[in-house]
Amino acid sequence: MLVPLFHPIAISYGIDPLHFGFLFVFNLVIGMLTPPVGVVLFVVCGITGVKMGELVRESWPFIAAMYALLVVCIFVPDLATWLPRSLGY
């Protein structure tokens, strides 16, 4: 719901639409994996029977790595757009 609002703003600031879309979706993925809302965490707990505390404790290194990758992709846009660009998008 927010993409149609933020897309023209991003374009007016000179942000590549492909890069903007990648960062938007990557932020959504991180949001679905982080507590307290982490919908994916609830699904995994329901399927595996693992307690939420154990799952959150073990997932922090992966979440930290995703945040680090997000920061790198923000400041190095070619990292996120090289494959689509090489395929002609």
Summary of the structure (lengths in Angstrom):
residues: 89
radius of gyration: 16.0
end to end distance: 23.9
largest distance: 47.4
contacts: 203
relative contact order: 0.13
helix: 80%
strand: 0%
